[in-house]
Amino acid sequence: MNSNLAPPDRQGDALGRHMTIVSAGMFIGPALCGLLVESLGYSTVFLIASAFPLAGLFILLRATSGSGYQGRALQSFEMPSFASLRALLGQRNVVVLALIRTLYSTSNNVFITLFSIYAVKSLGFDPALVAVLYSIQGVANALVKVPSGWASDRWGRRAVLFVVFAAIVATYVGFAYLTVYPLVAASMLFFGACWGARAVTEWAFLAPIVPVESKTIAIGYMESFWDVGGSVGSLLAGVVAGILPYQTIFLLLAALNLPALPSILLMREVRKK
């Protein structure tokens, strides 16, 4: 809905704002839980949690009441035809987006699965300090989304995606060799920033090339590739952890994302006027 309501030349900005709100909840929620669960107990925390979706429902109903958006949506959103979907999925940009999304998701899930074990057992970090590293990642993920969306509108999606994936490769190499806590924290900061910038730019790249009637299905299609990569990555983590040192694993994750760089150069920058 946000993508359809935003001007075509400001898709990155609109999606960046939307995804920042989603990401903010991902680190504010756990923080609130940690603050409240000891003093209030689980039952009370669950009741407090239920207030947030209720508030969201109330805001949604108030915001759309009398706006006529529902009627306009029903008139303009037609059922996609098989031909339109086949044409969409045959586009070069869509194919490349699916490829790089799968590569990143695979490497990301290997990393997320193994990093906490590596940080505690191999680097000797206190578990509380490892939790701080994940918080740093989450904050960077959220805060970078609006700027990266704006940058993709201004300088082009392809340029931003290329820089982001180059930074992803460099960050995995950094994890392979950096062992001092401040430097690992800096790497987690870059890791979270790359995650957020990549997500916004991918969706902003997809939005202009998808017909309105096919947009929700196209989003589901792209999300499925994230899930495929996640499943493969989690399985791969269990396999490689028992046979390879962590340094080699991180270098392999860097290599896994290298094919994304030439693939991004094959994409066409598309903007609707």
Disulfide bonds with the S-S distance in Angstrom:
none
